[in-house]
Amino acid sequence: MLKKKKRLTTKDFNGVFRESRVLHSKYLTLRYSRVTGTAPFLGSIVVSKKIANSAVLRNKFRRIGYIFFERISNTLKQNTACIFFLKKDAMTLSEVDLSSEMRILLEKAGLVA
């Protein structure tokens, strides 16, 4: 699980949401922007109630995303923040496929060092 200091706070989340660039794939939407100061890479995963009605499923996919962030945190650029929004089709993906989709979007955004 991703450490709390590497997750976005509500204040940071709102800032990234307003001032971000957006990339889309079939399964995910990525919003990302620079963070002021000397912050580490900050990340967040959003799974809407429209996507997964069960809290267990929503938490499962959030956990998969946070584990992915933890694994590649050393290769991500500092002073950046990103938010992944899962789409309905993402519920059919395995853990490996979801992680690879996330990596592809991060590489397109240029956030992988």
N, CA, C and O atoms as a GROMACS GRO file, in nm:
protein
  452
    1MET      N    1   0.084  -0.118   0.000
    1MET     CA    2   0.000   0.000   0.000
    1MET      C    3   0.089   0.124   0.000
    1MET      O    4   0.196   0.125   0.061
    2LEU      N    5   0.044   0.226  -0.067
    2LEU     CA    6   0.119   0.350  -0.078
    2LEU      C    7   0.116   0.426   0.054
    2LEU      O    8   0.012   0.436   0.118
    3LYS      N    9   0.230   0.478   0.095
    3LYS     CA   10   0.237   0.554   0.220
    3LYS      C   11   0.150   0.678   0.210
    3LYS      O   12   0.132   0.735   0.102
    4LYS      N   13   0.097   0.720   0.324
    4LYS     CA   14   0.003   0.831   0.327
    4LYS      C   15   0.067   0.961   0.275
    4LYS      O   16   0.000   1.041   0.210
    5LYS      N   17   0.195   0.982   0.303
    5LYS     CA   18   0.259   1.106   0.258
    5LYS      C   19   0.281   1.108   0.107
    5LYS      O   20   0.314   1.213   0.051
    6LYS      N   21   0.264   0.994   0.040
    6LYS     CA   22   0.276   0.990  -0.106
    6LYS      C   23   0.140   0.993  -0.175
    6LYS      O   24   0.133   0.990  -0.298
    7ARG      N   25   0.032   0.999  -0.096
    7ARG     CA   26  -0.102   1.010  -0.152
    7ARG      C   27  -0.143   1.157  -0.157
    7ARG      O   28  -0.092   1.239  -0.081
    8LEU      N   29  -0.234   1.188  -0.245
    8LEU     CA   30  -0.283   1.325  -0.256
    8LEU      C   31  -0.377   1.359  -0.142
    8LEU      O   32  -0.463   1.278  -0.105
    9THR      N   33  -0.361   1.478  -0.084
    9THR     CA   34  -0.457   1.527   0.013
    9THR      C   35  -0.575   1.587  -0.064
    9THR      O   36  -0.568   1.603  -0.185
   10THR      N   37  -0.682   1.619   0.007
   10THR     CA   38  -0.800   1.678  -0.058
   10THR      C   39  -0.763   1.810  -0.125
   10THR      O   40  -0.808   1.838  -0.237
   11LYS      N   41  -0.683   1.891  -0.058
   11LYS     CA   42  -0.642   2.020  -0.114
   11LYS      C   43  -0.561   2.000  -0.242
   11LYS      O   44  -0.586   2.066  -0.343
   12ASP      N   45  -0.465   1.908  -0.238
   12ASP     CA   46  -0.384   1.879  -0.357
   12ASP      C   47  -0.469   1.820  -0.468
   12ASP      O   48  -0.451   1.853  -0.586
   13PHE      N   49  -0.562   1.733  -0.432
   13PHE     CA   50  -0.650   1.669  -0.529
   13PHE      C   51  -0.728   1.775  -0.607
   13PHE      O   52  -0.734   1.770  -0.730
   14ASN      N   53  -0.787   1.870  -0.535
   14ASN     CA   54  -0.864   1.976  -0.601
   14ASN      C   55  -0.775   2.061  -0.691
   14ASN      O   56  -0.818   2.102  -0.799
   15GLY      N   57  -0.653   2.090  -0.647
   15GLY     CA   58  -0.560   2.167  -0.729
   15GLY      C   59  -0.522   2.095  -0.856
   15GLY      O   60  -0.520   2.154  -0.964
   16VAL      N   61  -0.490   1.968  -0.844
   16VAL     CA   62  -0.454   1.888  -0.962
   16VAL      C   63  -0.573   1.876  -1.056
   16VAL      O   64  -0.557   1.884  -1.177
   17PHE      N   65  -0.690   1.857  -1.000
   17PHE     CA   66  -0.810   1.841  -1.082
   17PHE      C   67  -0.836   1.966  -1.166
   17PHE      O   68  -0.876   1.956  -1.282
   18ARG      N   69  -0.814   2.085  -1.107
   18ARG     CA   70  -0.839   2.211  -1.178
   18ARG      C   71  -0.731   2.244  -1.280
   18ARG      O   72  -0.761   2.292  -1.390
   19GLU      N   73  -0.605   2.220  -1.244
   19GLU     CA   74  -0.493   2.268  -1.325
   19GLU      C   75  -0.415   2.154  -1.390
   19GLU      O   76  -0.292   2.156  -1.392
   20SER      N   77  -0.484   2.057  -1.443
   20SER     CA   78  -0.414   1.939  -1.492
   20SER      C   79  -0.425   1.921  -1.642
   20SER      O   80  -0.509   1.980  -1.709
   21ARG      N   81  -0.336   1.838  -1.691
   21ARG     CA   82  -0.345   1.788  -1.827
   21ARG      C   83  -0.411   1.652  -1.821
   21ARG      O   84  -0.406   1.585  -1.718
   22VAL      N   85  -0.473   1.612  -1.932
   22VAL     CA   86  -0.553   1.489  -1.930
   22VAL      C   87  -0.510   1.396  -2.044
   22VAL      O   88  -0.488   1.440  -2.157
   23LEU      N   89  -0.498   1.268  -2.011
   23LEU     CA   90  -0.476   1.162  -2.110
   23LEU      C   91  -0.582   1.054  -2.089
   23LEU      O   92  -0.621   1.026  -1.976
   24HIS      N   93  -0.627   0.995  -2.199
   24HIS     CA   94  -0.730   0.893  -2.192
   24HIS      C   95  -0.682   0.763  -2.256
   24HIS      O   96  -0.602   0.764  -2.349
   25SER      N   97  -0.731   0.654  -2.204
   25SER     CA   98  -0.718   0.524  -2.268
   25SER      C   99  -0.854   0.458  -2.261
   25SER      O  100  -0.950   0.517  -2.211
   26LYS      N  101  -0.864   0.337  -2.311
   26LYS     CA  102  -0.992   0.268  -2.309
   26LYS      C  103  -1.039   0.240  -2.166
   26LYS      O  104  -1.160   0.238  -2.140
   27TYR      N  105  -0.945   0.220  -2.075
   27TYR     CA  106  -0.979   0.178  -1.940
   27TYR      C  107  -0.959   0.285  -1.833
   27TYR      O  108  -1.017   0.276  -1.725
   28LEU      N  109  -0.877   0.386  -1.861
   28LEU     CA  110  -0.838   0.484  -1.759
   28LEU      C  111  -0.836   0.625  -1.814
   28LEU      O  112  -0.822   0.647  -1.934
   29THR      N  113  -0.850   0.720  -1.724
   29THR     CA  114  -0.823   0.861  -1.753
   29THR      C  115  -0.717   0.906  -1.654
   29THR      O  116  -0.728   0.879  -1.535
   30LEU      N  117  -0.616   0.974  -1.704
   30LEU     CA  118  -0.508   1.024  -1.619
   30LEU      C  119  -0.510   1.175  -1.620
   30LEU      O  120  -0.509   1.237  -1.726
   31ARG      N  121  -0.513   1.235  -1.501
   31ARG     CA  122  -0.496   1.380  -1.485
   31ARG      C  123  -0.366   1.399  -1.409
   31ARG      O  124  -0.343   1.335  -1.307
   32TYR      N  125  -0.280   1.488  -1.459
   32TYR     CA  126  -0.151   1.508  -1.393
   32TYR      C  127  -0.108   1.653  -1.402
   32TYR      O  128  -0.146   1.724  -1.495
   33SER      N  129  -0.029   1.697  -1.305
   33SER     CA  130   0.025   1.833  -1.306
   33SER      C  131   0.147   1.840  -1.215
   33SER      O  132   0.177   1.746  -1.142
   34ARG      N  133   0.215   1.952  -1.220
   34ARG     CA  134   0.331   1.977  -1.134
   34ARG      C  135   0.282   2.019  -0.996
   34ARG      O  136   0.176   2.081  -0.983
   35VAL      N  137   0.358   1.987  -0.894
   35VAL     CA  138   0.328   2.028  -0.757
   35VAL      C  139   0.440   2.121  -0.713
   35VAL      O  140   0.557   2.093  -0.737
   36THR      N  141   0.404   2.231  -0.648
   36THR     CA  142   0.506   2.326  -0.604
   36THR      C  143   0.582   2.270  -0.485
   36THR      O  144   0.531   2.188  -0.409
   37GLY      N  145   0.704   2.317  -0.469
   37GLY     CA  146   0.786   2.272  -0.356
   37GLY      C  147   0.869   2.151  -0.392
   37GLY      O  148   0.891   2.120  -0.509
   38THR      N  149   0.913   2.082  -0.290
   38THR     CA  150   0.997   1.964  -0.309
   38THR      C  151   0.922   1.839  -0.268
   38THR      O  152   0.973   1.756  -0.193
   39ALA      N  153   0.803   1.826  -0.317
   39ALA     CA  154   0.719   1.710  -0.283
   39ALA      C  155   0.763   1.588  -0.363
   39ALA      O  156   0.812   1.601  -0.475
   40PRO      N  157   0.746   1.470  -0.306
   40PRO     CA  158   0.770   1.349  -0.384
   40PRO      C  159   0.656   1.331  -0.484
   40PRO      O  160   0.563   1.412  -0.488
   41PHE      N  161   0.663   1.228  -0.563
   41PHE     CA  162   0.553   1.196  -0.653
   41PHE      C  163   0.430   1.164  -0.569
   41PHE      O  164   0.437   1.084  -0.476
   42LEU      N  165   0.315   1.227  -0.602
   42LEU     CA  166   0.190   1.204  -0.530
   42LEU      C  167   0.090   1.141  -0.625
   42LEU      O  168   0.080   1.182  -0.741
   43GLY      N  169   0.016   1.042  -0.578
   43GLY     CA  170  -0.080   0.974  -0.664
   43GLY      C  171  -0.211   0.946  -0.595
   43GLY      O  172  -0.219   0.942  -0.472
   44SER      N  173  -0.313   0.926  -0.677
   44SER     CA  174  -0.446   0.891  -0.626
   44SER      C  175  -0.519   0.808  -0.730
   44SER      O  176  -0.495   0.822  -0.850
   45ILE      N  177  -0.608   0.722  -0.683
   45ILE     CA  178  -0.690   0.638  -0.769
   45ILE      C  179  -0.836   0.666  -0.735
   45ILE      O  180  -0.873   0.668  -0.618
   46VAL      N  181  -0.918   0.689  -0.838
   46VAL     CA  182  -1.060   0.715  -0.816
   46VAL      C  183  -1.141   0.607  -0.888
   46VAL      O  184  -1.126   0.585  -1.008
   47VAL      N  185  -1.225   0.540  -0.811
   47VAL     CA  186  -1.317   0.441  -0.866
   47VAL      C  187  -1.457   0.486  -0.826
   47VAL      O  188  -1.495   0.477  -0.710
   48SER      N  189  -1.532   0.532  -0.923
   48SER     CA  190  -1.665   0.586  -0.898
   48SER      C  191  -1.763   0.478  -0.856
   48SER      O  192  -1.745   0.360  -0.887
   49LYS      N  193  -1.866   0.520  -0.786
   49LYS     CA  194  -1.972   0.427  -0.747
   49LYS      C  195  -2.050   0.380  -0.870
   49LYS      O  196  -2.112   0.274  -0.867
   50LYS      N  197  -2.048   0.459  -0.977
   50LYS     CA  198  -2.111   0.418  -1.102
   50LYS      C  199  -2.038   0.298  -1.164
   50LYS      O  200  -2.099   0.213  -1.229
   51ILE      N  201  -1.909   0.293  -1.142
   51ILE     CA  202  -1.825   0.189  -1.200
   51ILE      C  203  -1.841   0.058  -1.123
   51ILE      O  204  -1.865  -0.047  -1.182
   52ALA      N  205  -1.826   0.065  -0.992
   52ALA     CA  206  -1.838  -0.053  -0.906
   52ALA      C  207  -1.927  -0.017  -0.788
   52ALA      O  208  -1.888   0.062  -0.702
   53ASN      N  209  -2.043  -0.075  -0.784
   53ASN     CA  210  -2.139  -0.042  -0.679
   53ASN      C  211  -2.094  -0.094  -0.543
   53ASN      O  212  -2.129  -0.036  -0.440
   54SER      N  213  -2.017  -0.200  -0.542
   54SER     CA  214  -1.970  -0.261  -0.419
   54SER      C  215  -1.843  -0.190  -0.369
   54SER      O  216  -1.749  -0.170  -0.445
   55ALA      N  217  -1.842  -0.153  -0.242
   55ALA     CA  218  -1.725  -0.090  -0.183
   55ALA      C  219  -1.605  -0.184  -0.185
   55ALA      O  220  -1.490  -0.139  -0.195
   56VAL      N  221  -1.630  -0.312  -0.174
   56VAL     CA  222  -1.522  -0.411  -0.177
   56VAL      C  223  -1.449  -0.405  -0.310
   56VAL      O  224  -1.326  -0.407  -0.314
   57LEU      N  225  -1.523  -0.399  -0.420
   57LEU     CA  226  -1.461  -0.390  -0.553
   57LEU      C  227  -1.387  -0.258  -0.572
   57LEU      O  228  -1.276  -0.256  -0.625
   58ARG      N  229  -1.450  -0.148  -0.529
   58ARG     CA  230  -1.384  -0.017  -0.543
   58ARG      C  231  -1.251  -0.017  -0.468
   58ARG      O  232  -1.149   0.028  -0.520
   59ASN      N  233  -1.252  -0.068  -0.346
   59ASN     CA  234  -1.129  -0.072  -0.266
   59ASN      C  235  -1.025  -0.166  -0.326
   59ASN      O  236  -0.905  -0.140  -0.318
   60LYS      N  237  -1.070  -0.275  -0.385
   60LYS     CA  238  -0.978  -0.370  -0.449
   60LYS      C  239  -0.901  -0.301  -0.561
   60LYS      O  240  -0.778  -0.315  -0.570
   61PHE      N  241  -0.971  -0.227  -0.646
   61PHE     CA  242  -0.904  -0.161  -0.758
   61PHE      C  243  -0.818  -0.044  -0.712
   61PHE      O  244  -0.713  -0.018  -0.770
   62ARG      N  245  -0.860   0.025  -0.608
   62ARG     CA  246  -0.776   0.130  -0.551
   62ARG      C  247  -0.647   0.070  -0.495
   62ARG      O  248  -0.538   0.125  -0.514
   63ARG      N  249  -0.659  -0.043  -0.427
   63ARG     CA  250  -0.544  -0.110  -0.370
   63ARG      C  251  -0.446  -0.154  -0.479
   63ARG      O  252  -0.325  -0.138  -0.464
   64ILE      N  253  -0.499  -0.207  -0.587
   64ILE     CA  254  -0.414  -0.247  -0.700
   64ILE      C  255  -0.335  -0.126  -0.751
   64ILE      O  256  -0.215  -0.136  -0.778
   65GLY      N  257  -0.402  -0.013  -0.765
   65GLY     CA  258  -0.336   0.108  -0.811
   65GLY      C  259  -0.229   0.157  -0.716
   65GLY      O  260  -0.121   0.196  -0.759
   66TYR      N  261  -0.258   0.156  -0.587
   66TYR     CA  262  -0.160   0.202  -0.489
   66TYR      C  263  -0.040   0.108  -0.481
   66TYR      O  264   0.073   0.153  -0.460
   67ILE      N  265  -0.063  -0.021  -0.496
   67ILE     CA  266   0.049  -0.116  -0.499
   67ILE      C  267   0.137  -0.089  -0.621
   67ILE      O  268   0.259  -0.096  -0.612
   68PHE      N  269   0.074  -0.059  -0.734
   68PHE     CA  270   0.149  -0.024  -0.856
   68PHE      C  271   0.234   0.101  -0.832
   68PHE      O  272   0.352   0.102  -0.867
   69PHE      N  273   0.175   0.206  -0.771
   69PHE     CA  274   0.252   0.328  -0.740
   69PHE      C  275   0.371   0.296  -0.650
   69PHE      O  276   0.480   0.348  -0.672
   70GLU      N  277   0.350   0.211  -0.552
   70GLU     CA  278   0.457   0.177  -0.458
   70GLU      C  279   0.571   0.105  -0.530
   70GLU      O  280   0.688   0.130  -0.500
   71ARG      N  281   0.539   0.018  -0.623
   71ARG     CA  282   0.642  -0.058  -0.696
   71ARG      C  283   0.728   0.031  -0.784
   71ARG      O  284   0.849   0.010  -0.794
   72ILE      N  285   0.667   0.131  -0.848
   72ILE     CA  286   0.743   0.212  -0.944
   72ILE      C  287   0.773   0.352  -0.891
   72ILE      O  288   0.813   0.439  -0.969
   73SER      N  289   0.755   0.375  -0.762
   73SER     CA  290   0.773   0.510  -0.708
   73SER      C  291   0.915   0.563  -0.728
   73SER      O  292   0.934   0.684  -0.738
   74ASN      N  293   1.014   0.476  -0.736
   74ASN     CA  294   1.152   0.520  -0.755
   74ASN      C  295   1.177   0.572  -0.896
   74ASN      O  296   1.269   0.651  -0.917
   75THR      N  297   1.097   0.530  -0.993
   75THR     CA  298   1.119   0.571  -1.132
   75THR      C  299   1.033   0.689  -1.174
   75THR      O  300   1.046   0.738  -1.286
   76LEU      N  301   0.945   0.736  -1.086
   76LEU     CA  302   0.854   0.846  -1.122
   76LEU      C  303   0.918   0.981  -1.091
   76LEU      O  304   0.994   0.993  -0.995
   77LYS      N  305   0.885   1.082  -1.171
   77LYS     CA  306   0.940   1.215  -1.152
   77LYS      C  307   0.888   1.278  -1.024
   77LYS      O  308   0.772   1.263  -0.987
   78GLN      N  309   0.978   1.350  -0.955
   78GLN     CA  310   0.942   1.421  -0.833
   78GLN      C  311   0.863   1.548  -0.869
   78GLN      O  312   0.863   1.591  -0.984
   79ASN      N  313   0.796   1.606  -0.771
   79ASN     CA  314   0.718   1.730  -0.788
   79ASN      C  315   0.605   1.716  -0.888
   79ASN      O  316   0.565   1.814  -0.950
   80THR      N  317   0.552   1.597  -0.904
   80THR     CA  318   0.436   1.577  -0.990
   80THR      C  319   0.329   1.502  -0.914
   80THR      O  320   0.356   1.427  -0.820
   81ALA      N  321   0.206   1.523  -0.957
   81ALA     CA  322   0.092   1.454  -0.895
   81ALA      C  323   0.002   1.403  -1.006
   81ALA      O  324  -0.012   1.468  -1.110
   82CYS      N  325  -0.057   1.288  -0.984
   82CYS     CA  326  -0.147   1.233  -1.085
   82CYS      C  327  -0.266   1.166  -1.019
   82CYS      O  328  -0.260   1.117  -0.907
   83ILE      N  329  -0.376   1.166  -1.094
   83ILE     CA  330  -0.499   1.102  -1.050
   83ILE      C  331  -0.544   1.010  -1.162
   83ILE      O  332  -0.558   1.053  -1.277
   84PHE      N  333  -0.565   0.884  -1.130
   84PHE     CA  334  -0.621   0.788  -1.226
   84PHE      C  335  -0.769   0.770  -1.196
   84PHE      O  336  -0.808   0.743  -1.083
   85PHE      N  337  -0.851   0.784  -1.300
   85PHE     CA  338  -0.994   0.758  -1.290
   85PHE      C  339  -1.021   0.631  -1.370
   85PHE      O  340  -0.990   0.625  -1.489
   86LEU      N  341  -1.078   0.531  -1.306
   86LEU     CA  342  -1.110   0.407  -1.376
   86LEU      C  343  -1.241   0.421  -1.451
   86LEU      O  344  -1.335   0.484  -1.404
   87LYS      N  345  -1.244   0.360  -1.570
   87LYS     CA  346  -1.367   0.357  -1.650
   87LYS      C  347  -1.434   0.221  -1.632
   87LYS      O  348  -1.375   0.128  -1.576
   88LYS      N  349  -1.557   0.211  -1.679
   88LYS     CA  350  -1.637   0.091  -1.660
   88LYS      C  351  -1.567  -0.036  -1.712
   88LYS      O  352  -1.572  -0.140  -1.648
   89ASP      N  353  -1.503  -0.025  -1.828
   89ASP     CA  354  -1.436  -0.141  -1.888
   89ASP      C  355  -1.319  -0.192  -1.804
   89ASP      O  356  -1.277  -0.307  -1.821
   90ALA      N  357  -1.265  -0.109  -1.716
   90ALA     CA  358  -1.150  -0.149  -1.635
   90ALA      C  359  -1.183  -0.260  -1.536
   90ALA      O  360  -1.093  -0.328  -1.488
   91MET      N  361  -1.310  -0.279  -1.507
   91MET     CA  362  -1.350  -0.382  -1.411
   91MET      C  363  -1.323  -0.523  -1.464
   91MET      O  364  -1.320  -0.619  -1.387
   92THR      N  365  -1.304  -0.536  -1.596
   92THR     CA  366  -1.278  -0.667  -1.656
   92THR      C  367  -1.129  -0.701  -1.658
   92THR      O  368  -1.093  -0.814  -1.691
   93LEU      N  369  -1.042  -0.605  -1.626
   93LEU     CA  370  -0.898  -0.626  -1.634
   93LEU      C  371  -0.844  -0.702  -1.514
   93LEU      O  372  -0.898  -0.695  -1.403
   94SER      N  373  -0.736  -0.774  -1.538
   94SER     CA  374  -0.664  -0.838  -1.428
   94SER      C  375  -0.570  -0.735  -1.367
   94SER      O  376  -0.554  -0.624  -1.419
   95GLU      N  377  -0.507  -0.772  -1.257
   95GLU     CA  378  -0.415  -0.681  -1.188
   95GLU      C  379  -0.297  -0.644  -1.278
   95GLU      O  380  -0.255  -0.528  -1.282
   96VAL      N  381  -0.244  -0.741  -1.350
   96VAL     CA  382  -0.130  -0.718  -1.439
   96VAL      C  383  -0.168  -0.625  -1.554
   96VAL      O  384  -0.093  -0.533  -1.587
   97ASP      N  385  -0.284  -0.649  -1.614
   97ASP     CA  386  -0.328  -0.566  -1.726
   97ASP      C  387  -0.355  -0.422  -1.682
   97ASP      O  388  -0.321  -0.328  -1.754
   98LEU      N  389  -0.416  -0.405  -1.566
   98LEU     CA  390  -0.443  -0.271  -1.515
   98LEU      C  391  -0.313  -0.197  -1.487
   98LEU      O  392  -0.301  -0.078  -1.519
   99SER      N  393  -0.217  -0.265  -1.429
   99SER     CA  394  -0.087  -0.204  -1.402
   99SER      C  395  -0.016  -0.164  -1.531
   99SER      O  396   0.045  -0.057  -1.537
  100SER      N  397  -0.024  -0.247  -1.634
  100SER     CA  398   0.040  -0.212  -1.761
  100SER      C  399  -0.029  -0.094  -1.828
  100SER      O  400   0.037  -0.011  -1.889
  101GLU      N  401  -0.162  -0.086  -1.817
  101GLU     CA  402  -0.234   0.030  -1.871
  101GLU      C  403  -0.192   0.158  -1.799
  101GLU      O  404  -0.175   0.263  -1.862
  102MET      N  405  -0.177   0.150  -1.668
  102MET     CA  406  -0.133   0.266  -1.591
  102MET      C  407   0.007   0.309  -1.633
  102MET      O  408   0.034   0.428  -1.649
  103ARG      N  409   0.095   0.211  -1.651
  103ARG     CA  410   0.233   0.242  -1.692
  103ARG      C  411   0.236   0.309  -1.829
  103ARG      O  412   0.311   0.404  -1.850
  104ILE      N  413   0.155   0.260  -1.922
  104ILE     CA  414   0.150   0.317  -2.056
  104ILE      C  415   0.109   0.464  -2.050
  104ILE      O  416   0.170   0.548  -2.116
  105LEU      N  417   0.007   0.496  -1.972
  105LEU     CA  418  -0.037   0.635  -1.960
  105LEU      C  419   0.069   0.722  -1.894
  105LEU      O  420   0.090   0.836  -1.935
  106LEU      N  421   0.136   0.670  -1.792
  106LEU     CA  422   0.242   0.747  -1.726
  106LEU      C  423   0.357   0.774  -1.823
  106LEU      O  424   0.416   0.882  -1.820
  107GLU      N  425   0.390   0.678  -1.908
  107GLU     CA  426   0.496   0.698  -2.006
  107GLU      C  427   0.455   0.800  -2.111
  107GLU      O  428   0.537   0.883  -2.152
  108LYS      N  429   0.329   0.796  -2.155
  108LYS     CA  430   0.280   0.896  -2.251
  108LYS      C  431   0.287   1.036  -2.192
  108LYS      O  432   0.318   1.132  -2.262
  109ALA      N  433   0.259   1.047  -2.062
  109ALA     CA  434   0.262   1.176  -1.995
  109ALA      C  435   0.405   1.223  -1.967
  109ALA      O  436   0.426   1.339  -1.934
  110GLY      N  437   0.500   1.133  -1.980
  110GLY     CA  438   0.640   1.168  -1.953
  110GLY      C  439   0.671   1.174  -1.805
  110GLY      O  440   0.762   1.245  -1.764
  111LEU      N  441   0.597   1.102  -1.723
  111LEU     CA  442   0.617   1.104  -1.578
  111LEU      C  443   0.712   0.996  -1.530
  111LEU      O  444   0.752   0.996  -1.413
  112VAL      N  445   0.749   0.903  -1.617
  112VAL     CA  446   0.844   0.799  -1.580
  112VAL      C  447   0.983   0.846  -1.618
  112VAL      O  448   1.009   0.876  -1.735
  113ALA      N  449   1.071   0.853  -1.519
  113ALA     CA  450   1.206   0.905  -1.544
  113ALA      C  451   1.295   0.800  -1.606
  113ALA      O  452   1.412   0.826  -1.634
   0.00000   0.00000   0.00000
